[in-house]
C-alpha cells in the first residue's frame, strides 16, 4: 500500500490531536437535491488529485497510508445536520461528507482532517469535488510544499508584546462542570449582512485599518468582558498562500500570529481597533506569522518526523483563545443543477475551557459573513459562546452605523 509522508506543517496537528480535535468543516446549503451516487464518484475521482484524502492516517509512521477506501467510505446520509462529523482518522479516510435531506432541499457538510489540510485547503477541496461532479476534466496537481511560501520573506525579531507574553495564556474557565452525559457538541453561528460588512470595510479603511483588524478588535473586547481580563492573547492563523504563486494546495499552509490586545475600561471601539491595527502592522512587517514555520522546517531537515512530533508535544499547548479568518466560499459553487445558496466554515469542536472564533464569508447572490464557534460541553457553555458571538456582531454593527465621523467614538467597555 502506498505511503504519503506528512508535510512539516501537518505535524503540529498530529502533535496536539489529544488537545484539539483535528478537523475543519464546510457547511453548505443547497438549492435542490444532490445525486449521492454522483457525489460519491466525484470524491473517488478527487483522490486521483489528492490521494491522501482516501488514506488512513498512520500515526506510527507519521503519514497517510492507502487502505482501500472508496467514496462510499467517505460519504453518509442523514435527515438532519446540526454539527460536523468526527471520525477516526487512523481507521478511516481523511475526508467525510454528510448529506442532509430536508423536506425540499439538501445540505452538505464536508469535513477534512486538519492533519491533511487547513480551511483554505478545504475550500479548494470542495471546489475540486464540485468541478468533478459537474463533469469537468481535472488534470491539476496538488502542491503541499511550504517552502515556496517562504521565499523572500525574512522573519524579523519578536515584538515587545510577544516577548513580554511568551508562554503565557489567559485560561477561560468553564461556565459549568462538564458531566460526561452533557458533553455534547454544538455549532453556534451569528451572521452579518453584506451592507454592514461593506460599511465596516469603509470605516476601517478610513482609519488605515483592515476589516480583519475590526473583527479582531470586537472579539478582544467581547472576551475582555467575558473572562474578565484587560489583556487578551489570541492565536491568529494566517494563510501563507497569499505569499505563493497560487495553484491547487490542499494542504496545511498556515502560519500563526500571536496577538496581544489590551482593552482599558474607558476604551471605545475605535481605540481598540487602533491598538489591534498597530500591533498587526508590526507583526506583518516582521513576518512574525512565519517564525514558527521556519523553526518547524529546520527541525524536519535534521530530525525524523516522529521525533519532531514528540518535541512539539513537550512545548506549550495551543492557545486556548483563537481567532481565524476562514476565508471566502467562492461564488458560483454548485453541484450540477444544484446551486449552493449559502454556507460557512468552522473549525474543531474545542473543549469547554477554550474559545475559538471563526469568520467566513459566502460570496453568493446574497453575501453573508458568518461568525462561528464549535464547542464540546453542556448547552450552557455553548450559550455563553453564542453570547460572545452576538457581542462581536453587535459591536461591529454599532460601529458601522455610528453617526460620528470618522466613526471614532464606539462604545466604552462595560
N, C-alpha and C positions, 0 to 999 in steps of 0.2 A: 504494500500500500504506500502511495506517495506521501512524502512528508514535506511540509512547508514551515520553515523556521520562523518564529516570531520576529518581527522588526523591533528595533530598540524601543520605540515609544509604546509598543504593546506591553512592555514589561511592567510598567507602573500599575497597569490594571490587573496584571497577573499577581503582583505582589500584594495588592490590597483587596482581593476578592472577598476576604472574610470581613472587611470593614465597609466596603462599598460594593453592592451587587453590580457586576459588570454588564450592564445593559443600557441601551439607548432606544427610544421609541419614537415612531412617527405615526400619528393618528390622522386618518383621512376620512372625510365624509364624502360620500359618492352620490351622484345624481342618477342612480339606476342600479341595475343588478350586475354583479360580476359573474363571469363564466369561470367557475372554480377550476375546472379541468384545464382551461387555457392558462389560468394563473399558475397552476402547478407546473405546467410545461415551461412557462416563462422563467420560473425560479430554477428549474433544472438547466435550462439553456444559459441562464446568467452565470451558472457555476463554471461554464467554459471560460468566462472572463475573470471571475473571482472564485477560483477553485476552493479557497478556504471556507467559502460560505456553506458548503455542504460537507465540511470536515468536522470531526470532533476535536476538541482541544485536548492536547496531550500535555498534562502538567509536568510530568517527569522529564520529557524531552524539550519542554517549553516551545511548543509549536502546534501546528494543525495537521492532523493525520486523517487520510481518507479512510472511510469506514463503510462505504457502500450506501450512503444516504441518498435519497432521491427527493424530488419536490414534495412527494406525499409525506415524508417525514418532517417537512418544514411547514406544513400548512394544516390549519384546523378551522372548523366552523362552529359557531355557537349563536344563540339567539340574541344575547346582549353583550356589549363590550363596554366596560367602565374603566378597566385598568389594563396595562400592558402585561404580556406574559413573562413569567420567569421559568427557566428550564435548565436542565443540567447540561452545561456546555461540554463536559467531558464525556457525556453519553449520547449527545445529540448534536445536530448541526449548529452552525453559528448564526443562523437566521431563523426566525419564527414569524409566520404570518397568520393572523387571526382574522377571519372574515365574519362579520356580524350581520345577521339578516334581520332588518327591520320590517315593518309592515309593507312598505313600498320601495324602500331603498336600502342599499347595503352600506356598511362602513368597513374600514380596513385598518388594522394596526400592524405595522411592520416593526418587529423588534430585531435588533442586531447586537451581537456580542461586542462589548466595548473593548475586549481584548483584540478584536479584529478591526474595528472602525469607530470613529467619533461621529458626532452629529452631522458634520459636513459630508463624511463618508456615507452615512445612512441616507442623506438626501440624494446623493449620487446613485446609491444602490436602488432606491425607489425609482429614479428616472431610468436606470438601466432595465429594470423589470418592466416598467411601463412601456418603454420603446419596444422591447421584445414582444410583449403582449399585443402591441399594436401592429406587429408584423414587420418591424424594421429589422434590417440585417445589421447586426452589430459586430464590428471587427476590431474594436478598440482594444488597447492593452491597459491593464490596471497597474499603476505605479504606486509602490508602497515605501519607497526610499525617502528619508527625510533630508538627506544631505543637500539636494538641490534647493531646499527651502532656506538653507543657512548661508548660501554663497553670498559673500559681500555684506554680511550682516554681523559686524563685530559686536560683542556683548560688553557693555560698559560696567562700571562698578555698581554695587548695590546702593540704592538711595539711602538717605539718612533714616527714613521711616522703616525700610526693610531691615537695616542693621539694628535699629532700636527694638524691633519686634521680632527678631529672628527666633524662631522656635516657639513663639508664644501664640496662644489662641484664646478666644473668649468662648467658653463652653456654653451651649444652650441647654439649660435644664429641662428635662421632660415636664410637661404640664401635669401629668399624672403618671403613677406607676403603670407599667405595661404588662398586665396579665397575659399569659400565652393565648388564652381564649379570645382576647380582644386585639391581638396583634395583627389586625387586618392591613390590607394595602389600599391606599387611597390616592387618587389623582385629582387634584383640585386646580381649577383654571379660572382666570378672570380675563376678559377681553377689553381691548381699547379700540375704538373705531378709527377708521382712517383719517377723518378730519382732525381728531385730537392728536394723532401721531404727527400729521403734517404740521399742525400748529406748534407742537413741541420741537420739531426739527428746525422751524424758522426761528423760534426764540432762542434755541440753543446756539444756532449759527450766529445770532446777533451778539452773543456773549463770547464767541470764539470757542464754544464747546461743541461736543458731538451729542447725538441722540443717545448713544451708549452712556456717556457721562451723566445724562439726565436720569436714565433708568437706574444707574448705579447709585446716584445720589439719593433717589427716592427710596431705594432698597436700604441703604445705610441708615436713613432717618427712621424708617419703619422698624428696623432691627434695634436701633438705639432706644426706641421707646419700649419695645417688647422685652428686651433682655433683663433689665435696662443696663445700658453702658454708654459712656460718651465716645469711646473709641472702638471701632469695629474693624476687624481684619478679615478680608474677604479674598478667597481664591477665585481668579477670573481667567478661565481658559481662553486662549487666543488662537484662531485658525491660522496656521502657517502657510496655507495655500495662497494667500494673498501675496506672499513673497516669492512664489514659484511661477513657472511658465504655464501652468494650467494642465489640462488633461484629466483623464479619469484617475482618481486617487481615493479608492475605497480603502481607507487606512486610518491609523491614528496619526494625525499631523497637527497636533495642538501643543502650543507652549502654555505657560502659566504666568500671569501677572499676580503678584502678591500685593494687594492694595490695602492701605491703611486709611481709614476715614475717621476723623474726629468731628463730632457733631456737638457743638456747645449749646447749652439750653436756650440761648437767645438767638441762635442762628435761624434765619429764614431759609426757604428752599434754595433761593439763588445763591446764598452764601455757601451752602453745601455743594451745589453744582460747581462753584468756583474752586472749592477745596479739591473735589474729585478731579476736575479738569487739570489743575496744577500738578497733582500727583501723577496722573496718567500721562501728561505731557513729558515729564521727566522720565518715567518708566519707558515710554515708547522711544524717546530719543536714545536711550541707552540699550534698547532691545532687551530689556530685562526679562521678557517672556521667553527668551531663548536660553537663559542661564542654565536652567535645569536640563534642557535638551542637550546642550553642549557637554555637560557633565556625564549624562547618560551615554551619549555616543562614545565618549572617551573610555568609559568603563567597559562598554561592549567590545571595544577594539582590543582590550588587553585581558578580559576576564570572560570565562564561559557564562552564558546567559543564566543558567541555573544559579550561579554564584551571585550574579548581579541582582536577581530576584531576592535572594536571601539578604543581600546588603540593603536593598530598598526596604525590606520588612523591618530592619533594625532602625531605620530612620524614622523621623516624625511622621505620624499618620496624616492622611489627607485632611485638609482644613474642614472643620465642621460647618463653617459658613462659606457658601459658594454661590457664585453668580455666573450664568453662562448665557451669552447671546447665541442662540442655537441656529440663527440664520433664517433665510427666506425659502419657503416652499415655492418652487418656481411656477409661474403662470403657465397654463396650458397642459398641466399634468393630467393625463386621462388613461383609461383602460378601455381601448376600443371605443364603443359608443357610450361609455360610462364616464362622464366627466368628474373630476374632483372639484367639489363645491366649497370645501373648507378643510382646515386641518391645523395641527400644531405639533410641536416636538416637545418631548420631555425626557428627563434623564432617569437615573437609577432611583429606586424606592429607598431613600435614605432612612436611617434609624431615627427614632423619636427625638433624640438629643441633638439632631443636626438640622440644618436648613439649607436647601439648595433651590434657588430661584432660576427658572429657565424662561427665556423670552424668545419667541419665534414669530414670524410673520407669514401669513398666507397671502400671496400676491395674485389673487384671482379677480374675478369680476367685482366682488365685494371684499376688498382687502381688510384684514383684521390682524391686529397684533395681540398675541396671547401670552399672558403670564401664567406659568405653570409651576406646580410643586408636587412631587411624588414622595410619599412618606409611608413608612410602616409603623403602625401603632394603633391605639384606640381612636375612635371618632373624634374625641375631644382634641387630640393632638392635630389631626387634620383640620379641624375647625380653626385652631389658632393659626396654622399655616395659611389657610384661606383668608383669615382676617388680615394677615400681613400683606398678602397679595392685593387685597382691596385697599389697604392703606397706600401701597405703592401706586396703584392705579389712581386713587383719589388725589394724591399729591401731584401726580403728573397732569391730571385733568384740570386741577385747580390752577396750576401754573400756566398751562396753555390758555386758560380762559381769563386770566387776570387782566384787569384794565390798565394797571400801571405800566408805563413804558420806561425801560425796555424789559418788563416782567422781572424786575429786580427785587420785589418785596418777598413774595412767598409767605408761607405760614410758619411762625416760630415753632420750635419743638415743644410738644406738650399739649 
